[in-house]
Amino acid sequence: MKAFSALTNKLGIDLGSSQVRIFRDDRVVLEESSVAVVDNINGRVLGFGTDALIRYHEEPENHYLAWPVKNGSIADYNIAKSMLRYFYQ
């Protein structure tokens, strides 16, 4: 099996209530806030993580922050899925 171990990509994801961490080969490759910014008018998600916080603080009257993970459980499946897809890319 060791012959194939170099060909596999090992990826670990810690989806927390406040932060998302993605690990590869025992090191953190991404650490971001687990938050999304949502448009007040049409409900579209505009960004995730640090980008979400920046966008929100630029126009707080037009956006709100959503935390897709609350108390260690996924509270909003669609936003959590989109957030993971965004961070993975």
GUDO-167937 format. One line per field, with one value per atom (N, C-alpha, C): residue in three letters; x, y, z. Coordinates in pm, 1 decimal, always signed. Layout:
% residues N
mise: [ALA,...]
X: [X,...]
Y: [Y,...]
Z: [Z,...]
***
This chain:
% residues 89
mise: [MET,MET,MET,LYS,LYS,LYS,ALA,ALA,ALA,PHE,PHE,PHE,SER,SER,SER,ALA,ALA,ALA,LEU,LEU,LEU,THR,THR,THR,ASN,ASN,ASN,LYS,LYS,LYS,LEU,LEU,LEU,GLY,GLY,GLY,ILE,ILE,ILE,ASP,ASP,ASP,LEU,LEU,LEU,GLY,GLY,GLY,SER,SER,SER,SER,SER,SER,GLN,GLN,GLN,VAL,VAL,VAL,ARG,ARG,ARG,ILE,ILE,ILE,PHE,PHE,PHE,ARG,ARG,ARG,ASP,ASP,ASP,ASP,ASP,ASP,ARG,ARG,ARG,VAL,VAL,VAL,VAL,VAL,VAL,LEU,LEU,LEU,GLU,GLU,GLU,GLU,GLU,GLU,SER,SER,SER,SER,SER,SER,VAL,VAL,VAL,ALA,ALA,ALA,VAL,VAL,VAL,VAL,VAL,VAL,ASP,ASP,ASP,ASN,ASN,ASN,ILE,ILE,ILE,ASN,ASN,ASN,GLY,GLY,GLY,ARG,ARG,ARG,VAL,VAL,VAL,LEU,LEU,LEU,GLY,GLY,GLY,PHE,PHE,PHE,GLY,GLY,GLY,THR,THR,THR,ASP,ASP,ASP,ALA,ALA,ALA,LEU,LEU,LEU,ILE,ILE,ILE,ARG,ARG,ARG,TYR,TYR,TYR,HIS,HIS,HIS,GLU,GLU,GLU,GLU,GLU,GLU,PRO,PRO,PRO,GLU,GLU,GLU,ASN,ASN,ASN,HIS,HIS,HIS,TYR,TYR,TYR,LEU,LEU,LEU,ALA,ALA,ALA,TRP,TRP,TRP,PRO,PRO,PRO,VAL,VAL,VAL,LYS,LYS,LYS,ASN,ASN,ASN,GLY,GLY,GLY,SER,SER,SER,ILE,ILE,ILE,ALA,ALA,ALA,ASP,ASP,ASP,TYR,TYR,TYR,ASN,ASN,ASN,ILE,ILE,ILE,ALA,ALA,ALA,LYS,LYS,LYS,SER,SER,SER,MET,MET,MET,LEU,LEU,LEU,ARG,ARG,ARG,TYR,TYR,TYR,PHE,PHE,PHE,TYR,TYR,TYR,GLN,GLN,GLN]
X: [+79.8,+0.0,+84.2,+204.8,+287.5,+322.1,+321.8,+351.5,+246.7,+122.9,+15.0,-3.6,+60.8,+38.9,+85.3,+183.6,+229.3,+130.0,+41.4,-54.4,-184.8,-205.2,-331.3,-317.7,-426.7,-434.0,-510.4,-445.9,-511.3,-551.2,-678.7,-732.8,-819.8,-799.3,-881.8,-953.2,-1080.3,-1159.4,-1218.2,-1191.5,-1249.1,-1351.4,-1477.7,-1586.3,-1640.3,-1589.1,-1627.7,-1728.0,-1781.2,-1880.1,-1820.0,-1691.8,-1630.1,-1526.7,-1462.2,-1359.0,-1363.6,-1320.1,-1300.9,-1151.1,-1102.4,-960.5,-952.6,-865.5,-841.2,-695.3,-672.3,-538.9,-500.8,-374.7,-319.7,-182.2,-162.2,-32.7,+15.1,-70.1,-36.6,-4.3,-50.5,-32.4,-160.7,-183.3,-302.1,-277.3,-364.5,-351.2,-454.8,-557.5,-657.3,-716.8,-729.6,-795.5,-875.1,-1006.6,-1096.3,-1213.4,-1273.6,-1396.0,-1507.3,-1589.0,-1700.5,-1824.4,-1820.5,-1928.2,-1952.4,-2076.1,-2113.3,-2181.9,-2165.6,-2237.3,-2348.5,-2468.7,-2587.5,-2651.0,-2695.2,-2762.4,-2901.5,-2938.4,-3069.2,-3185.2,-3165.0,-3275.4,-3308.3,-3208.4,-3237.4,-3192.7,-3125.3,-3084.7,-2965.5,-2898.2,-2780.4,-2662.1,-2587.5,-2463.3,-2355.8,-2289.0,-2192.5,-2047.0,-2021.4,-1884.2,-1876.6,-1757.4,-1735.4,-1607.2,-1597.3,-1475.6,-1441.0,-1313.4,-1264.7,-1330.3,-1347.8,-1415.2,-1556.2,-1626.5,-1761.6,-1760.2,-1665.9,-1657.5,-1625.4,-1535.5,-1500.6,-1621.2,-1690.0,-1807.0,-1916.1,-1938.2,-2041.1,-2008.7,-1885.4,-1848.1,-1844.5,-1834.3,-1840.9,-1983.4,-2082.6,-2223.6,-2313.7,-2305.6,-2384.4,-2535.6,-2579.1,-2722.8,-2780.1,-2694.4,-2740.2,-2715.1,-2642.1,-2603.7,-2624.0,-2628.2,-2623.8,-2529.2,-2477.8,-2386.2,-2463.9,-2427.8,-2491.0,-2382.2,-2404.4,-2313.6,-2380.3,-2332.6,-2398.0,-2376.7,-2280.1,-2255.0,-2277.4,-2368.1,-2398.1,-2390.9,-2320.2,-2304.3,-2255.3,-2166.6,-2106.6,-2192.0,-2308.5,-2397.1,-2424.7,-2445.7,-2477.7,-2619.3,-2631.7,-2761.0,-2822.3,-2738.7,-2786.9,-2705.6,-2764.0,-2693.5,-2645.7,-2729.5,-2693.4,-2577.2,-2578.4,-2467.1,-2340.3,-2352.5,-2235.3,-2173.5,-2256.6,-2207.3,-2136.6,-2196.6,-2135.2,-2004.3,-2000.8,-1881.2,-1767.9,-1795.0,-1691.5,-1641.7,-1733.0,-1693.5,-1602.5,-1637.7,-1558.5,-1418.9,-1411.5,-1282.4,-1196.7,-1259.8,-1184.3,-1118.5,-1189.0,-1132.9,-1024.6]
Y: [-120.1,+0.0,+126.7,+122.3,+242.4,+293.0,+206.2,+248.4,+346.2,+333.3,+420.6,+543.2,+545.9,+656.3,+790.7,+791.8,+916.6,+969.1,+884.0,+923.8,+977.0,+961.5,+1004.1,+1145.0,+1215.9,+1348.0,+1333.9,+1358.9,+1352.9,+1493.5,+1510.5,+1641.2,+1628.8,+1715.5,+1717.9,+1851.6,+1847.4,+1969.6,+1976.4,+2087.2,+2114.9,+2226.5,+2189.1,+2284.1,+2325.8,+2437.3,+2483.0,+2595.8,+2629.4,+2736.7,+2873.2,+2890.8,+3021.4,+3019.9,+2905.7,+2898.7,+2766.6,+2774.4,+2656.1,+2640.5,+2520.4,+2491.7,+2374.1,+2387.5,+2278.2,+2239.4,+2111.4,+2056.9,+1968.3,+1972.8,+1879.7,+1839.2,+1709.3,+1654.8,+1718.8,+1718.1,+1764.9,+1913.2,+1994.0,+2138.8,+2210.1,+2324.8,+2404.2,+2477.7,+2457.2,+2527.8,+2639.1,+2636.5,+2743.6,+2756.6,+2879.1,+2908.2,+3036.3,+3023.6,+3135.6,+3134.1,+3248.9,+3256.8,+3182.9,+3110.2,+3038.0,+3127.2,+3227.7,+3325.5,+3357.1,+3392.7,+3433.9,+3569.2,+3650.1,+3777.0,+3757.8,+3802.1,+3781.0,+3916.4,+3932.7,+4055.6,+4060.9,+4175.4,+4191.9,+4183.3,+4229.7,+4239.3,+4106.2,+4043.1,+3920.6,+3792.2,+3800.8,+3682.1,+3608.7,+3669.3,+3605.0,+3611.0,+3501.3,+3497.8,+3567.3,+3665.3,+3747.7,+3713.5,+3642.9,+3608.8,+3529.1,+3476.7,+3393.4,+3435.1,+3402.2,+3424.3,+3570.6,+3601.3,+3738.0,+3830.8,+3782.1,+3861.0,+3899.5,+3808.7,+3837.1,+3947.3,+3941.0,+4042.7,+4180.2,+4184.6,+4311.9,+4369.4,+4285.6,+4333.1,+4383.5,+4310.4,+4351.9,+4488.3,+4508.5,+4634.6,+4752.5,+4723.7,+4832.4,+4884.9,+4796.2,+4834.6,+4754.0,+4776.7,+4695.3,+4712.2,+4823.6,+4843.9,+4759.1,+4710.4,+4632.6,+4482.2,+4441.5,+4301.1,+4254.8,+4123.5,+4067.2,+3948.6,+3915.5,+3804.1,+3680.1,+3567.0,+3439.2,+3339.2,+3269.8,+3164.8,+3031.2,+2957.5,+2832.3,+2719.1,+2735.7,+2636.2,+2703.4,+2646.7,+2703.1,+2592.8,+2619.9,+2524.8,+2388.8,+2390.3,+2267.2,+2188.0,+2240.4,+2170.9,+2259.3,+2196.6,+2273.0,+2326.9,+2459.9,+2525.6,+2561.0,+2586.0,+2617.4,+2535.4,+2425.8,+2331.3,+2395.8,+2473.9,+2531.3,+2629.6,+2712.7,+2807.4,+2731.8,+2633.0,+2554.4,+2483.0,+2426.7,+2357.7,+2455.2,+2571.1,+2672.9,+2723.4,+2740.4,+2788.8,+2687.9,+2561.5,+2459.0,+2451.9,+2462.0,+2460.6,+2580.5,+2696.4,+2818.2,+2803.8,+2756.7,+2743.0,+2634.8,+2529.5,+2420.7,+2468.1,+2553.2,+2603.2,+2703.2]
Z: [+0.0,+0.0,+0.0,+51.9,+55.6,-84.2,-181.3,-317.8,-369.3,-321.5,-366.3,-277.1,-162.1,-69.1,-126.0,-212.0,-271.9,-375.0,-422.7,-524.7,-467.6,-337.9,-278.2,-220.9,-225.5,-163.6,-33.0,+77.4,+207.2,+246.1,+270.7,+302.1,+426.2,+522.1,+641.9,+651.5,+688.9,+701.1,+841.2,+908.7,+1040.3,+1019.5,+1016.0,+993.7,+1129.6,+1180.2,+1313.0,+1308.9,+1424.6,+1435.2,+1407.3,+1434.5,+1411.4,+1299.5,+1276.5,+1173.7,+1098.2,+972.4,+889.3,+870.4,+895.6,+871.3,+775.0,+675.8,+582.9,+597.2,+619.5,+640.9,+523.1,+486.7,+387.9,+438.2,+447.6,+492.3,+622.6,+722.4,+857.7,+868.1,+774.6,+787.8,+744.3,+802.6,+771.4,+640.2,+541.5,+414.3,+401.3,+486.5,+485.9,+624.7,+670.7,+798.3,+778.2,+776.1,+747.9,+845.3,+863.9,+943.8,+870.9,+944.1,+881.2,+883.5,+797.7,+789.3,+642.6,+611.7,+476.1,+484.0,+379.9,+370.7,+268.0,+304.8,+222.4,+191.7,+67.9,+25.1,+87.6,+146.7,+210.9,+112.9,-10.0,-105.3,-171.1,-233.1,-308.1,-239.3,-126.4,-52.0,-110.2,-207.8,-268.4,-173.9,-169.3,-92.5,-175.2,-115.3,-187.9,-157.7,-49.2,-15.4,+113.1,+140.1,+257.5,+328.5,+454.5,+530.6,+547.1,+533.3,+548.0,+446.8,+324.7,+220.9,+265.1,+329.8,+378.2,+482.8,+574.4,+679.5,+621.4,+523.8,+459.9,+386.2,+308.0,+232.4,+325.3,+434.7,+530.2,+590.3,+632.3,+697.7,+600.6,+469.8,+371.9,+355.3,+359.9,+342.2,+435.9,+566.5,+659.6,+643.6,+586.8,+569.8,+455.8,+364.7,+249.9,+263.2,+367.0,+381.9,+525.7,+540.9,+675.9,+676.4,+793.7,+808.2,+850.1,+790.8,+823.8,+862.5,+972.0,+1015.9,+987.8,+888.0,+851.0,+951.9,+1042.3,+1146.3,+1280.3,+1359.4,+1491.5,+1595.6,+1703.3,+1813.2,+1764.1,+1665.0,+1615.4,+1518.2,+1481.8,+1387.8,+1267.2,+1152.4,+1032.2,+1045.7,+1044.6,+1060.1,+925.2,+825.3,+690.9,+591.6,+545.7,+460.1,+330.4,+264.7,+134.8,+145.5,+247.1,+264.1,+304.4,+391.4,+432.1,+311.8,+226.7,+107.2,+13.6,-8.0,-94.8,-36.0,+95.7,+162.6,+147.5,+167.5,+153.2,+9.0,-85.9,-227.2,-257.1,-205.4,-226.3,-166.1,-41.5,+24.1,-39.8,-87.9,-150.9,-280.1,-352.9,-479.8,-450.5]
***
